[in-house]
Amino acid sequence: MKRIVFNIALLSAFSAVSAQNASDSTNTASSTDTTIKRNIEVVRDYTPVIKEAGKINTMPELKDVNTKKIDVDYKVWTSTYKPKTDIIPSLDYALASQEENKYSREGFLRLGGGNYKSFLGELYTPIYNSDIALFDFYLKHNSSFGNVTLKKDNYDVLSNDVLSKGLYNDNKARISFLRSIRIREISAFGEFGYNRFNYYGLNSDMIAFSEQNKDKEEPEYKNDDQKNSHLTAALNFRFRSKDYIEQWKYDLQTNWRLLKTHFNVAENTIFTDLAASYRMQESILSLKFQMYNVFVSTPEDGPIDFSNAQNFKNFTVLKFNPYYSFVSEVGRLNLGLKASFGINQGKNTAFSPDITGQVRVIDNIWYVYAGVTGDYKVNTLRSLANENIYLSPDARPEDTYIPLDIYLGTKLNIGKSVNTDIHIGYKIINNQYFYINKSDSTGMKNTFDVVYDKNVGQFNCGAAVNYNFREKVDFSFKIGYNKWSLEKQAEAWMLPAAQIGLGVSYVPTDFLRFNINYDLEAGRKAKLGKDTTVDLKNFNDISLGANYKLMSFLDVFARFNNILNQRSEVWYGYPSQGFNFLLGLTLTF
């Protein structure tokens, strides 16, 4: 009886909040729209990857393709803001696997909405599902249509607070197939995406507009003509052995990926990935091979002149990684080499060692890991679009070469509830790129360019702790620090020197869950023009979430972001939305 009364009260409160939001939207529409806008997740560069209840990740990178049935995760808590540098270690090695949710179903429908005209819709359904085969479909819409406030307190070049439309409309569809053949597996997927957005950030035109309208309290800057879109598509095929067949194990993937922008820049990438291993008595001989074939085209005419654009040409990169592994009860040692060969772009040849290992000091308690390795990173337009959608349409970074990456770390499990990870490392990086605000003879732009430093040293260290108390309270803490040694650039532009992530999840009953998350990035600097350096304010974000199961097939959730109402920036000139919320429900079937 108490549970029924609680459900009725919760639904009444939910309806009241929704009605109030609708009323606010009507009042706003009838007058000058003075609402602020960015997105539901205020820790991104205005990319509203909404931190809703149990966001499903169905867009894996090629090596992480998993077309198996998606289990619905009812937790509001999702991962913290992804750092732009890898200074915070992962605890996946030390942590136990997550327990399967007893309320999960075959498919789900999730709907949500919030203030500042934000909407979420997700649908996942298996079309055919059996013990040996799966054919499924996934669809997602994620959008925001309101205004972002650029405040005079943050930008002293403005005469008053200015509203700028921060449109973001992201849509994805994916269909996948999986078929098991004894200990082999065949899978494939096709996906399509369309993301439309505005360049809503600070630029010279907005500064002039602010001066012309300095008598108005919050004039709205019209930026409808400052927009871009990313159309993406992909086809992927994978054939692998689940385990060793006699002495062999293999995994072959190949896919085609497309990115086309509003300015008719198109990039087609054919990516092939092969991993093969031959097992012997106490050792394994392995080879990883990757091939990038990238084809880029630019328009002959249009609003942007691509005649002087760099790196917009077709190229091929081959990457080889042979290594020999010694495996014992004490640990594992990998001895290998990484080699890359570029054709028509990047380095003709690039080599780095690949020596990694881990030692089990005390079984299930204490581990030590270390490595002397490196890498060659192929920077495609599609990968950069995921990193910074406000990159100038005529900019494309060169590839990055890491000849040496040295690290040492230890993982300690204390009992069954505390896991720790501490590491320290140093990298030598050739052709490291950094984002800077673009400018020309007409003034500051609201897009970003890239600058390079040919020889960079990067010292990094970090620690992580996870504590679980009786499956009721889960506490996680991560901290990282970066120190750059630069040859050409004065600073590691836009990158943080220190990061902190804190999360607490509390489950008082089987039907209710609360979460709180805090993220900090400090020590970031931006470059404007040739000689101007700006200190970015520390990035602070506190978010709170709750999830309640009304019935076995129905959940309601709420997410409150940027509780401190900070105007934080991931990229200079692009402030986040203020306090915002998302309310919704999830139906499972």
Secondary structure, DSSP 8 states (H G I E B T S, - for coil): -HHHHHHHHHHHHHHHHHHHHHHHHHHHHTS------S-S-TTSSS------TT-------GGG---S-------S-------SSS-S---TTTS------TT--S-EEEEEEETTTEEEEEEEEEEEE-SSEEEEEEEEEEEE-SEEEE-TTT-TT-SS-EEEE--EEEEEEEEEEEEEETTEEEEEEEEEEEEEEE--S--HHHHHHHHHTTTSSS-EE--TTSEEEEEEEEEEEEEEESS-BTTEEEEEEEEEEEEEETT--EEEEEEEEEEEEEE-SSEEEEEEEEEEEEEEE--SSSSS--TT-SS-S-EEEEEEEEEEEEE-SSEEEEEEEEEEEEESSS-SEEEEEEEEEEEEEETTTEEEEEEEEEEEE---HHHHHHH-TTB-TT-----EEEEEEEEEEEEEEETTTEEEEEEEEEEEEESEEEEEEEEETTEEEEEEEEEEESSEEEEEEEEEEEEEETTTEEEEEEEEEEEEE-SS-SS-TT--SEEEEEEEEEEEETTEEEEEEEEEEE--EEEETTTEEEE---EEEEEEEEEEEEETTEEEEEEEE-TT----BSSTT-B---SEEEEEEEEE-
